[in-house]
Amino acid sequence: MNFLRGVMGGPSAGPQPSGAETIQKLCDRVASSTLLDDRRDAVRALKSLSKKYRLEVGIQAMEHLIHVLQTDRSDSEIIGYALDTLYNVISNDLEEEEQEENLPKQVDDLGSQFTEIFIKQQENVTLLLTLVEEFDFHVRWPGVKLLTSLLKQQGPQVQQIILVSPMGVSRLMDLLADSREVIRNDGVLLLQQLTKSNAAIQKIVAFENAFERLLDIITEEGNSDGGIVVEDCLLLLQNLLKNNNSNQNFFKEGSYIQRMKPWFEVGDDNCGWSAQKVTNLHLMLQLVRVLVSPTNPPGATSSCQKAMFHCGLLQQLCTILMATGVPADILTETINTVSEVIRGCQMNQDYFASVNAPSNPPRPAIVVLLMSMVNERQPFVLRCAVLYCFQCFLYKNQKGQGEIVSTLLPSTIDATGNSVSAGQLLCGGLFSTDSLSNWCAAVALAHALQENATLKEQLLRVQLATSIGNPPVSLLQQCTNILSQGSKVQTRVGLLMLLCTWLSNCSIAVTHFLHNPANVPFLTGQIAENLGEEEQLVQGLCALLLGISIYYNDNSLENYRKEKLKQLIEKRIGRENFIEKLGFISKHELYSRAAQKPQPSFSSPDHMMFDHEFTKLVKELEGVISKAIYKSSEEDKKEEEVKKTLEQHDNIVTHYKKVIREQDQELEELKQQINTLKSQNEQLQATVTQQVSQIQQHKDQYNLLKVQLGKDTQHHNSHGDTFQMNGIQTEEVSKLKEELEEWKTKHELLQGQLREKDSVIEKLKSSHLEVGTEQSSQTSKSGGLEHNNELQKELERLRSQIQLQSAEISQLQTENQKLQVMNATADPVLGHSSATAAQNSEWKGRLEQEIKELKSEVKALSEEKASLKEHLDSSSSTVAILQDEKSKLQQEVAESKKEQDDLLVLLADQDQKLSALKIKLKDLGVPVEDEDDIESGDQGDEDEDGDEEEQD
């Protein structure tokens, strides 16, 4: 500690040591001190000196600091000091004083050199990844900052080390879940550097649930109203998604596009946006554009566009587009974003066509945007964005193209003049005094005609009233008139691009163009002149327009047939000169820039010369026009014949396409019929199942009816005959006889009871007479009255009992008679009455019908059983074959195992013989090298070669 006091500014008698000497002493202290407290204080002192003496600390202390990280991991304080010191040495974030003193280039070189020294041993980066896993704030935070600085200095090398490190990226992903915002925010910055230009790490980070965590952070921070943390998260999302199709697809399938909609919710009052909010919203719009960029695969872009429409994101963007008070740069970026969301997607284009601006009366959004495009007071970038939006709206959208062109046709122009149409705005821009408006309107109109021959023909009908009293002229004629008046280069380039697009692949338009006798001399005059560099571009476009007039000429005008135009070129210009002038277009620098991407991006209005789609047309026509110029009349005739043949083939193909479409329709109808029949089949199968259950119920009812029929025939005195008719078995007859015997015994019992009742009646009669005599002889006695009353009551009771018993006797007698009749009719040979025979015949008919139905069902079931039995037999045979094959394979495996065992035995014998021979050779004095010695020698040679390569 005394040593540290002297170093850190304590009182000392001698001269003060220099910074380098102090650092050297501190390094010695870190390396040699045995006490942890001393090492900790020395490292803390190095940290305090590391900013001022960055070079000295880096050179002398880096090795000792790395050793501290390796050996003193148990003490978080010394680890934190060591990490901070290394960060100060490697990082280029200097203080203001140092920025003034040192040049930035030297600073960058110093940080890069120290980083290279640190990562030379890959174990250092792996050790740093391990330290970042520590939860201690004083270890984790400086570790994150140091790793971020390493990635800034030597990104690709550090990325590769982390990529090959086990769970390297996954460890860093845990930083996003840290509850301490400082570490979480610096973790986002670390992942920004980690994912730069490395698709493999981007995929790993994405599949480690990065999208979910980053979107949660953005939501927690308040979306676009959040601070710089939202900006950092958006930059990281851009790194993960830009030019990474796999991550884009994962983002879409994870339904994360739907979570972007709340980002663009803006209120009615959009004044006073903070600079951070503008930055955040700008990055959010760029992130949407990353997902629908024209450079992405078409399928991925289309699916993202549809998802944005279905979740309402496109509607939200259009709301911002039409809102008031939105900053100009946000409005411009929103227009560009909407452009790419609708580009080539018919559903989105149709929705955009239906959007109206909140004005009175409401106007279509397209009209409002075009008004901005042709207004020279609007910012240049905004006008470029509107042009791009219009181009994207018309891209592969024939419906939209037709709607735009229809606003120019005479039948659809609003005679009242109350509303301005898109066509009127384009014509106004085309003929205004502002050259940029001329160019933008010409390019926009060219996109309305792109790859649409029908609209090119319809546009020939457009008539313009130039001035009062003069007859109207066609739009085509007016364009050529302005072209010949010698306007600005930008205007002429725009009109020539419009004419080239209009005339290409449209013979009727070529005929109309050539019908004006002034057009061909003007073009040949422009091409033949030797003008300056600015006019070379116009000369090239004039050559292209004349070449299109030759290539797509149908020879309907006698004076301007293909051959005559070629002769004119040969005579006035020269073929070689014509081809050279035609090549001026593709050689121009602005042409190369425009060909790179669809969005018009120009540094200044003067550079606005070429359109992206027009560059495709030039690339397509330049070669064929050059060939057409050198072709003879015979070759032209052959080409015409080939074209006619191709047209015939096209007609045949069209016919077959029509037939195929009809067949497809028939196929769809047949598929629908099949589906209908399948449903009907399922219903019928359900009905059959229901009927089978009903048949089973009928069987059960039939069995019940058989039993009930037997009982009914017993009670109708036709029991035996009915059984005989229906084939009742002898067992049932014997049962009936047993029942008859039981009835006989019951009858005998009843007869015995009847005799007993008769005897009781006789006794009662005799007792009644005796009571009567006693009553007459003792009438005078006073005590006999009560007894007489009791006897009368007993007599009445006996009389009622007799009546009941007599009724029972009569009932038993009738039952006895029935039993006797049944006994008499039990013999099957007895005759039957006519009523019983009719009833039996009816029962017989019913039973025979049910028996037939049951037989048919039994037959069907037996056939099904037979088929199942056949299937079972075939399956059994297959199983038997497979079992045979299995047994053969097992036998082969056993044989191969046996052969391997024999080989192992032979090898063991050979090894023993070799060892014995080596021993004999050694005994004879012959030097013998073992295999282990040979392998170790080879390994040593390889190590020496590797060391020599590292030294080199």
ZAMARGU-4260 file (C-alpha; in steps of 0.2 Angstrom, whole numbers, plus 5000, padded with zeros to 4 digits):
<rodrens>
0) 5000/5000/5000 | 5015/5012/5004 | 5021/5009/4986 | 5004/5013/4979 | 5003/5029/4989
5) 5020/5035/4981 | 5014/5030/4964 | 4997/5038/4966 | 5003/5055/4971 | 5009/5053/4989
10) 5023/5064/4997 | 5040/5058/4990 | 5057/5066/4993 | 5065/5061/4976 | 5060/5065/4958
15) 5043/5059/4952 | 5044/5044/4941 | 5038/5045/4923 | 5021/5038/4917 | 5030/5023/4908
20) 5040/5019/4924 | 5025/5020/4935 | 5015/5008/4923 | 5030/4996/4923 | 5030/4996/4942
25) 5011/4993/4943 | 5013/4979/4931 | 5027/4971/4941 | 5016/4973/4956 | 5001/4964/4947
30) 5012/4950/4942 | 5022/4947/4958 | 5011/4952/4972 | 5004/4937/4982 | 4991/4947/4991
35) 4974/4949/4982 | 4972/4967/4989 | 4989/4973/4982 | 4985/4966/4965 | 4968/4974/4966
40) 4975/4991/4970 | 4988/4989/4956 | 4975/4985/4943 | 4964/5000/4949 | 4979/5011/4947
45) 4982/5005/4929 | 4963/5008/4926 | 4966/5027/4931 | 4981/5028/4920 | 4974/5019/4905
50) 4965/5034/4897 | 4980/5046/4898 | 4994/5033/4895 | 4984/5022/4883 | 4998/5016/4873
55) 5010/5012/4887 | 4996/5003/4897 | 4991/4993/4882 | 5009/4987/4878 | 5015/4983/4895
60) 4999/4978/4905 | 4988/4969/4893 | 4996/4952/4896 | 4995/4954/4915 | 4977/4960/4914
65) 4972/4944/4904 | 4981/4934/4917 | 4971/4942/4931 | 4955/4938/4921 | 4961/4920/4921
70) 4967/4917/4939 | 4957/4930/4950 | 4939/4926/4944 | 4933/4923/4962 | 4935/4942/4965
75) 4923/4952/4955 | 4931/4969/4960 | 4948/4965/4952 | 4939/4957/4937 | 4929/4973/4934
80) 4945/4984/4935 | 4954/4973/4923 | 4939/4973/4910 | 4938/4992/4912 | 4956/4994/4909
85) 4956/4983/4893 | 4941/4993/4887 | 4950/5010/4889 | 4965/5003/4880 | 4955/4995/4865
90) 4941/5007/4863 | 4942/5022/4852 | 4929/5032/4862 | 4941/5046/4868 | 4939/5061/4878
95) 4938/5078/4870 | 4955/5083/4874 | 4962/5067/4867 | 4952/5070/4851 | 4960/5087/4849
100) 4977/5080/4851 | 4977/5064/4841 | 4972/5061/4823 | 4957/5050/4821 | 4966/5038/4809
105) 4980/5035/4822 | 4967/5032/4835 | 4958/5019/4824 | 4975/5011/4820 | 4979/5010/4839
110) 4963/5002/4844 | 4963/4990/4829 | 4981/4984/4834 | 4977/4981/4852 | 4961/4971/4847
115) 4972/4961/4835 | 4984/4957/4850 | 4969/4952/4861 | 4960/4941/4849 | 4976/4932/4843
120) 4973/4920/4857 | 4955/4914/4854 | 4954/4908/4872 | 4954/4927/4877 | 4937/4929/4868
125) 4930/4913/4875 | 4935/4919/4892 | 4927/4935/4889 | 4911/4926/4884 | 4912/4916/4901
130) 4913/4932/4911 | 4899/4940/4902 | 4888/4926/4909 | 4892/4932/4927 | 4877/4941/4935
135) 4888/4953/4945 | 4885/4970/4938 | 4903/4975/4940 | 4909/4960/4929 | 4895/4959/4916
140) 4893/4977/4911 | 4912/4980/4908 | 4913/4963/4899 | 4899/4968/4887 | 4907/4985/4883
145) 4924/4977/4880 | 4916/4964/4868 | 4907/4977/4859 | 4923/4987/4857 | 4932/4971/4850
150) 4918/4969/4837 | 4919/4987/4832 | 4938/4985/4829 | 4939/4968/4821 | 4921/4963/4818
155) 4923/4948/4806 | 4937/4939/4816 | 4928/4941/4832 | 4912/4935/4824 | 4920/4919/4818
160) 4928/4916/4835 | 4911/4918/4844 | 4902/4908/4830 | 4913/4893/4833 | 4913/4895/4852
165) 4900/4883/4861 | 4884/4892/4864 | 4893/4908/4861 | 4878/4917/4853 | 4866/4910/4865
170) 4876/4917/4880 | 4875/4934/4873 | 4856/4933/4869 | 4853/4931/4888 | 4858/4950/4889
175) 4841/4955/4882 | 4832/4947/4897 | 4843/4956/4910 | 4832/4966/4922 | 4845/4980/4923
180) 4842/4992/4909 | 4860/4997/4907 | 4866/4980/4903 | 4851/4976/4892 | 4853/4992/4882
185) 4872/4989/4880 | 4867/4971/4875 | 4857/4977/4861 | 4872/4988/4855 | 4883/4972/4856
190) 4871/4962/4846 | 4871/4976/4833 | 4889/4974/4830 | 4888/4955/4831 | 4875/4953/4817
195) 4883/4965/4805 | 4885/4956/4788 | 4885/4939/4795 | 4870/4929/4789 | 4874/4913/4800
200) 4874/4923/4816 | 4859/4933/4811 | 4850/4916/4809 | 4855/4910/4826 | 4850/4926/4834
205) 4833/4926/4826 | 4830/4908/4831 | 4835/4912/4849 | 4818/4922/4850 | 4826/4939/4846
210) 4811/4946/4837 | 4800/4943/4852 | 4811/4951/4864 | 4815/4966/4854 | 4797/4969/4850
215) 4793/4968/4868 | 4807/4981/4872 | 4800/4993/4859 | 4782/4991/4866 | 4788/4994/4884
220) 4798/5009/4879 | 4783/5017/4870 | 4785/5012/4852 | 4789/5028/4841 | 4788/5039/4856
225) 4802/5029/4865 | 4820/5035/4867 | 4836/5030/4859 | 4833/5012/4865 | 4819/5010/4852
230) 4831/5016/4839 | 4845/5003/4844 | 4832/4989/4844 | 4826/4995/4826 | 4844/4995/4820
235) 4846/4978/4826 | 4830/4972/4818 | 4836/4979/4802 | 4852/4969/4803 | 4843/4953/4806
240) 4831/4955/4792 | 4840/4965/4778 | 4845/4953/4764 | 4841/4938/4775 | 4827/4928/4767
245) 4827/4915/4780 | 4824/4928/4794 | 4811/4937/4784 | 4801/4921/4782 | 4803/4917/4800
250) 4797/4935/4805 | 4782/4933/4794 | 4777/4916/4799 | 4779/4921/4817 | 4765/4934/4815
255) 4777/4948/4820 | 4771/4959/4805 | 4754/4961/4815 | 4764/4968/4829 | 4771/4982/4819
260) 4754/4991/4816 | 4753/5000/4833 | 4770/5009/4828 | 4761/5019/4815 | 4746/5025/4825
265) 4747/5044/4824 | 4734/5057/4832 | 4726/5072/4824 | 4738/5084/4830 | 4755/5080/4823
270) 4764/5096/4827 | 4779/5097/4838 | 4787/5079/4835 | 4803/5077/4844 | 4819/5073/4834
275) 4820/5056/4842 | 4802/5052/4837 | 4806/5057/4819 | 4821/5045/4819 | 4811/5031/4827
280) 4797/5032/4814 | 4809/5034/4800 | 4818/5017/4805 | 4801/5009/4807 | 4796/5013/4789
285) 4813/5007/4783 | 4810/4991/4792 | 4793/4988/4783 | 4803/4992/4767 | 4816/4979/4771
290) 4802/4966/4771 | 4794/4971/4754 | 4810/4977/4745 | 4809/4973/4726 | 4826/4965/4728
295) 4818/4951/4739 | 4812/4935/4731 | 4795/4938/4723 | 4786/4925/4733 | 4792/4932/4750
300) 4788/4950/4745 | 4771/4945/4739 | 4767/4935/4756 | 4773/4950/4766 | 4762/4962/4756
305) 4747/4952/4759 | 4750/4950/4777 | 4752/4969/4779 | 4735/4972/4770 | 4726/4959/4781
310) 4733/4965/4797 | 4728/4984/4793 | 4746/4990/4792 | 4744/4997/4774 | 4728/5006/4780
315) 4738/5013/4794 | 4752/5019/4782 | 4739/5027/4770 | 4732/5036/4785 | 4749/5044/4789
320) 4750/5048/4770 | 4734/5058/4770 | 4737/5066/4788 | 4741/5084/4791 | 4756/5091/4800
325) 4767/5076/4797 | 4786/5081/4795 | 4792/5081/4777 | 4805/5068/4778 | 4793/5056/4787
330) 4780/5059/4773 | 4792/5056/4760 | 4798/5040/4768 | 4780/5035/4770 | 4776/5037/4752
335) 4791/5026/4747 | 4785/5013/4760 | 4767/5013/4753 | 4775/5011/4736 | 4784/4995/4739
340) 4769/4988/4749 | 4758/4990/4734 | 4771/4986/4721 | 4765/4971/4710 | 4751/4966/4722
345) 4734/4968/4714 | 4724/4967/4731 | 4735/4981/4738 | 4734/4992/4722 | 4715/4991/4722
350) 4714/4996/4740 | 4726/5011/4736 | 4715/5016/4722 | 4701/5018/4733 | 4709/5029/4746
355) 4703/5046/4747 | 4711/5062/4754 | 4701/5071/4768 | 4696/5085/4757 | 4679/5093/4752
360) 4675/5086/4740 | 4685/5070/4743 | 4699/5067/4730 | 4708/5051/4726 | 4725/5049/4735
365) 4733/5046/4718 | 4726/5063/4711 | 4733/5072/4727 | 4750/5064/4725 | 4751/5069/4707
370) 4747/5087/4711 | 4762/5087/4722 | 4773/5079/4708 | 4769/5092/4695 | 4771/5106/4707
375) 4788/5113/4705 | 4787/5121/4723 | 4787/5104/4731 | 4804/5097/4738 | 4813/5087/4725
380) 4814/5071/4736 | 4795/5072/4738 | 4792/5073/4720 | 4803/5058/4717 | 4794/5048/4730
385) 4777/5052/4722 | 4784/5047/4705 | 4790/5030/4713 | 4773/5028/4721 | 4764/5030/4704
390) 4776/5018/4696 | 4773/5005/4709 | 4754/5007/4708 | 4754/5004/4689 | 4767/4990/4690
395) 4759/4974/4683 | 4742/4982/4686 | 4733/4983/4669 | 4717/4988/4678 | 4725/5003/4686
400) 4733/5007/4669 | 4716/5007/4661 | 4709/5018/4674 | 4723/5031/4671 | 4722/5031/4652
405) 4703/5032/4653 | 4704/5049/4661 | 4712/5055/4645 | 4700/5048/4633 | 4686/5060/4626
410) 4671/5050/4633 | 4677/5051/4651 | 4683/5068/4653 | 4673/5078/4665 | 4665/5092/4654
415) 4660/5103/4670 | 4678/5104/4675 | 4674/5103/4693 | 4686/5089/4697 | 4704/5086/4691
420) 4708/5069/4684 | 4725/5060/4684 | 4726/5061/4665 | 4723/5080/4666 | 4737/5082/4678
425) 4749/5072/4668 | 4745/5081/4652 | 4747/5098/4662 | 4764/5092/4669 | 4769/5086/4651
430) 4767/5103/4643 | 4772/5114/4658 | 4787/5126/4658 | 4796/5116/4672 | 4807/5103/4664
435) 4807/5092/4679 | 4788/5091/4678 | 4789/5087/4660 | 4801/5072/4664 | 4790/5066/4678
440) 4774/5067/4669 | 4782/5058/4653 | 4789/5044/4664 | 4772/5042/4673 | 4763/5041/4657
445) 4775/5029/4650 | 4772/5017/4665 | 4753/5018/4661 | 4757/5011/4644 | 4770/4998/4650
450) 4767/4981/4641 | 4749/4985/4637 | 4747/4986/4618 | 4728/4990/4620 | 4731/5006/4629
455) 4744/5011/4617 | 4731/5011/4603 | 4718/5019/4614 | 4730/5033/4618 | 4731/5038/4600
460) 4713/5044/4601 | 4717/5058/4614 | 4715/5075/4606 | 4722/5091/4614 | 4716/5109/4611
465) 4732/5119/4609 | 4724/5136/4607 | 4707/5145/4603 | 4702/5144/4585 | 4715/5130/4580
470) 4710/5112/4577 | 4714/5100/4591 | 4730/5089/4588 | 4733/5072/4595 | 4744/5069/4610
475) 4757/5060/4599 | 4758/5075/4588 | 4760/5087/4602 | 4774/5077/4610 | 4783/5077/4593
480) 4780/5096/4591 | 4787/5100/4608 | 4802/5089/4604 | 4806/5098/4588 | 4805/5115/4597
485) 4822/5112/4605 | 4817/5113/4623 | 4828/5108/4638 | 4838/5091/4637 | 4828/5084/4652
490) 4811/5088/4644 | 4817/5080/4627 | 4824/5065/4636 | 4807/5062/4645 | 4797/5064/4629
495) 4809/5052/4619 | 4807/5039/4633 | 4788/5041/4632 | 4788/5039/4613 | 4800/5024/4613
500) 4789/5015/4626 | 4773/5020/4616 | 4779/5014/4599 | 4787/4998/4605 | 4777/4983/4601
505) 4763/4993/4593 | 4763/4994/4574 | 4748/5006/4574 | 4757/5019/4584 | 4772/5017/4573
510) 4761/5021/4558 | 4753/5036/4566 | 4771/5042/4570 | 4777/5040/4553 | 4762/5048/4545
515) 4768/5065/4551 | 4781/5069/4537 | 4791/5080/4548 | 4796/5066/4561 | 4808/5056/4551
520) 4818/5071/4545 | 4819/5078/4562 | 4826/5061/4569 | 4839/5059/4555 | 4844/5077/4557
525) 4847/5075/4576 | 4857/5059/4574 | 4868/5065/4560 | 4874/5081/4568 | 4890/5081/4578
530) 4884/5089/4595 | 4892/5091/4612 | 4891/5078/4626 | 4875/5084/4633 | 4866/5081/4616
535) 4874/5064/4614 | 4860/5057/4625 | 4847/5064/4615 | 4855/5058/4599 | 4855/5040/4606
540) 4837/5041/4611 | 4833/5048/4593 | 4842/5033/4586 | 4832/5021/4597 | 4816/5029/4592
545) 4820/5028/4573 | 4826/5010/4576 | 4809/5006/4584 | 4800/5014/4569 | 4809/5002/4558
550) 4808/4986/4569 | 4790/4987/4572 | 4785/4994/4555 | 4771/4984/4546 | 4775/4993/4529
555) 4758/5000/4528 | 4765/5017/4522 | 4773/5016/4505 | 4785/5030/4508 | 4791/5024/4525
560) 4793/5005/4522 | 4807/4996/4532 | 4818/4996/4517 | 4816/5014/4513 | 4820/5019/4530
565) 4836/5008/4530 | 4841/5016/4514 | 4838/5033/4522 | 4849/5029/4537 | 4863/5022/4525
570) 4862/5038/4515 | 4861/5052/4528 | 4869/5044/4544 | 4878/5028/4540 | 4875/5012/4548
575) 4890/5012/4559 | 4887/5029/4564 | 4869/5025/4568 | 4874/5010/4579 | 4887/5021/4588
580) 4875/5034/4592 | 4863/5020/4598 | 4876/5014/4610 | 4877/5031/4618 | 4862/5027/4629
585) 4869/5011/4638 | 4886/5019/4640 | 4880/5034/4649 | 4884/5034/4668 | 4866/5039/4673
590) 4859/5024/4663 | 4870/5013/4674 | 4863/5021/4690 | 4845/5020/4685 | 4847/5001/4680
595) 4852/4996/4698 | 4835/4998/4707 | 4817/5003/4703 | 4817/5018/4715 | 4822/5034/4707
600) 4836/5041/4718 | 4845/5056/4711 | 4857/5068/4720 | 4850/5083/4710 | 4836/5086/4697
605) 4849/5088/4684 | 4854/5070/4686 | 4836/5064/4683 | 4837/5057/4665 | 4833/5038/4665
610) 4819/5027/4672 | 4823/5010/4678 | 4809/5001/4667 | 4816/5011/4652 | 4833/5004/4654
615) 4825/4986/4653 | 4817/4991/4636 | 4834/4998/4630 | 4843/4982/4635 | 4829/4972/4626
620) 4829/4982/4609 | 4847/4988/4607 | 4852/4971/4600 | 4837/4968/4589 | 4838/4985/4581
625) 4856/4983/4577 | 4852/4967/4568 | 4837/4975/4559 | 4848/4989/4552 | 4859/4977/4544
630) 4846/4965/4537 | 4842/4964/4518 | 4825/4965/4511 | 4825/4946/4508 | 4829/4943/4526
635) 4815/4955/4531 | 4803/4945/4520 | 4809/4929/4529 | 4807/4937/4546 | 4790/4943/4541
640) 4786/4925/4536 | 4793/4919/4553 | 4783/4932/4562 | 4767/4926/4553 | 4771/4908/4557
645) 4774/4913/4575 | 4758/4922/4575 | 4749/4907/4569 | 4758/4897/4582 | 4752/4910/4595
650) 4735/4908/4589 | 4736/4889/4590 | 4743/4891/4608 | 4729/4903/4612 | 4717/4891/4606
655) 4724/4877/4616 | 4725/4888/4631 | 4707/4891/4629 | 4703/4873/4627 | 4714/4869/4643
660) 4704/4883/4652 | 4688/4875/4647 | 4694/4858/4652 | 4700/4865/4669 | 4682/4871/4671
665) 4675/4854/4667 | 4688/4846/4678 | 4682/4858/4693 | 4664/4854/4689 | 4668/4835/4689
670) 4678/4837/4705 | 4662/4846/4713 | 4652/4832/4707 | 4663/4819/4714 | 4663/4828/4731
675) 4644/4828/4729 | 4643/4810/4726 | 4655/4806/4740 | 4644/4815/4752 | 4629/4806/4745
680) 4638/4790/4747 | 4642/4794/4765 | 4624/4798/4768 | 4619/4781/4759 | 4631/4772/4770
685) 4624/4779/4785 | 4607/4774/4779 | 4613/4756/4776 | 4620/4756/4793 | 4603/4762/4800
690) 4594/4749/4790 | 4605/4735/4796 | 4601/4740/4814 | 4583/4740/4809 | 4585/4723/4802
695) 4592/4717/4818 | 4578/4725/4828 | 4566/4716/4815 | 4575/4699/4819 | 4572/4702/4838
700) 4554/4706/4835 | 4552/4691/4824 | 4559/4680/4838 | 4547/4688/4850 | 4532/4686/4838
705) 4536/4667/4837 | 4534/4666/4856 | 4519/4676/4856 | 4511/4667/4841 | 4513/4651/4851
710) 4504/4658/4866 | 4490/4666/4855 | 4487/4649/4846 | 4485/4640/4862 | 4471/4652/4868
715) 4463/4651/4851 | 4462/4631/4851 | 4475/4630/4836 | 4491/4628/4846 | 4496/4612/4839
720) 4492/4615/4821 | 4501/4632/4820 | 4516/4624/4827 | 4515/4610/4814 | 4513/4623/4800
725) 4528/4633/4805 | 4540/4619/4808 | 4540/4619/4827 | 4552/4606/4834 | 4547/4591/4845
730) 4556/4599/4860 | 4543/4613/4860 | 4529/4601/4858 | 4535/4591/4873 | 4536/4607/4883
735) 4518/4611/4879 | 4513/4593/4884 | 4521/4596/4901 | 4511/4612/4903 | 4495/4603/4899
740) 4499/4590/4912 | 4502/4604/4925 | 4485/4611/4920 | 4477/4594/4922 | 4484/4592/4940
745) 4478/4610/4944 | 4461/4604/4937 | 4460/4589/4949 | 4465/4600/4963 | 4451/4612/4959
750) 4439/4598/4958 | 4444/4592/4975 | 4442/4609/4982 | 4425/4610/4974 | 4419/4594/4982
755) 4425/4601/4999 | 4415/4616/4996 | 4400/4606/4992 | 4401/4596/5008 | 4403/4613/5018
760) 4387/4619/5010 | 4377/4604/5015 | 4383/4606/5033 | 4378/4624/5033 | 4361/4619/5026
765) 4358/4606/5040 | 4364/4618/5054 | 4352/4632/5047 | 4337/4620/5049 | 4342/4616/5067
770) 4344/4634/5071 | 4326/4638/5064 | 4318/4624/5076 | 4327/4631/5091 | 4321/4649/5087
775) 4303/4644/5086 | 4303/4634/5102 | 4311/4647/5113 | 4302/4663/5108 | 4295/4665/5125
780) 4312/4666/5133 | 4319/4684/5136 | 4337/4678/5136 | 4336/4670/5118 | 4333/4686/5108
785) 4352/4691/5108 | 4357/4674/5102 | 4344/4674/5089 | 4351/4691/5082 | 4369/4684/5082
790) 4363/4668/5072 | 4354/4679/5059 | 4371/4689/5057 | 4380/4673/5055 | 4367/4666/5043
795) 4369/4682/5032 | 4388/4680/5032 | 4387/4662/5027 | 4375/4666/5013 | 4387/4679/5006
800) 4401/4667/5007 | 4391/4654/4998 | 4387/4666/4984 | 4406/4670/4982 | 4410/4651/4982
805) 4397/4647/4970 | 4404/4660/4958 | 4421/4653/4960 | 4415/4636/4957 | 4406/4642/4941
810) 4422/4650/4935 | 4432/4634/4939 | 4420/4624/4929 | 4422/4635/4914 | 4441/4633/4915
815) 4439/4615/4917 | 4429/4614/4901 | 4442/4624/4892 | 4456/4613/4898 | 4446/4598/4892
820) 4444/4605/4875 | 4462/4610/4874 | 4467/4592/4879 | 4456/4585/4866 | 4463/4597/4852
825) 4481/4594/4857 | 4483/4579/4845 | 4490/4586/4828 | 4479/4576/4817 | 4463/4585/4822
830) 4454/4596/4809 | 4453/4615/4811 | 4440/4628/4808 | 4440/4639/4792 | 4444/4655/4803
835) 4459/4647/4811 | 4466/4641/4794 | 4464/4659/4787 | 4473/4666/4801 | 4487/4653/4801
840) 4490/4656/4782 | 4492/4675/4785 | 4505/4672/4798 | 4513/4659/4787 | 4515/4672/4773
845) 4523/4685/4784 | 4535/4673/4792 | 4540/4666/4775 | 4544/4684/4769 | 4554/4688/4784
850) 4563/4671/4782 | 4568/4676/4764 | 4575/4693/4769 | 4585/4685/4783 | 4592/4672/4771
855) 4597/4685/4759 | 4606/4695/4773 | 4614/4679/4779 | 4620/4676/4761 | 4628/4693/4760
860) 4637/4691/4776 | 4644/4674/4771 | 4651/4682/4755 | 4659/4696/4765 | 4666/4683/4777
865) 4673/4674/4762 | 4681/4689/4755 | 4689/4693/4772 | 4695/4675/4774 | 4704/4677/4757
870) 4712/4693/4762 | 4717/4685/4778 | 4725/4670/4769 | 4735/4682/4757 | 4741/4692/4773
875) 4746/4676/4781 | 4756/4670/4765 | 4764/4687/4765 | 4769/4686/4784 | 4776/4668/4781
880) 4787/4675/4766 | 4793/4689/4777 | 4797/4677/4791 | 4807/4666/4779 | 4817/4681/4774
885) 4819/4686/4792 | 4826/4669/4796 | 4838/4670/4781 | 4844/4687/4786 | 4847/4681/4804
890) 4856/4666/4797 | 4867/4677/4786 | 4871/4689/4801 | 4876/4674/4812 | 4888/4668/4798
895) 4895/4685/4796 | 4898/4686/4815 | 4906/4669/4814 | 4918/4675/4800 | 4922/4691/4810
900) 4927/4681/4825 | 4938/4670/4814 | 4946/4685/4807 | 4949/4692/4824 | 4957/4676/4830
905) 4968/4676/4814 | 4973/4694/4818 | 4977/4690/4836 | 4988/4676/4830 | 4997/4687/4817
910) 5000/4700/4831 | 5008/4687/4842 | 5019/4681/4828 | 5024/4699/4823 | 5029/4703/4841
915) 5039/4687/4842 | 5048/4691/4826 | 5052/4708/4833 | 5059/4701/4849 | 5070/4689/4839
920) 5076/4704/4828 | 5080/4714/4843 | 5089/4699/4850 | 5099/4698/4834 | 5104/4717/4835
925) 5093/4723/4821 | 5085/4740/4825 | 5066/4739/4825 | 5054/4754/4827 | 5037/4752/4836
930) 5021/4759/4828 | 5019/4771/4843 | 5036/4779/4840 | 5032/4781/4822 | 5016/4790/4825
935) 5024/4801/4839 | 5037/4806/4826 | 5025/4810/4813 | 5015/4821/4825 | 5031/4830/4830
940) 5035/4834/4812 | 5018/4841/4810 | 5019/4852/4825 | 5036/4859/4819 | 5028/4863/4802
945) 5014/4872/4811 | 5026/4883/4821 | 5036/4888/4806 | 5020/4893/4797 | 5015/4904/4812
950) 5032/4912/4813 | 5030/4916/4794
</rodrens>
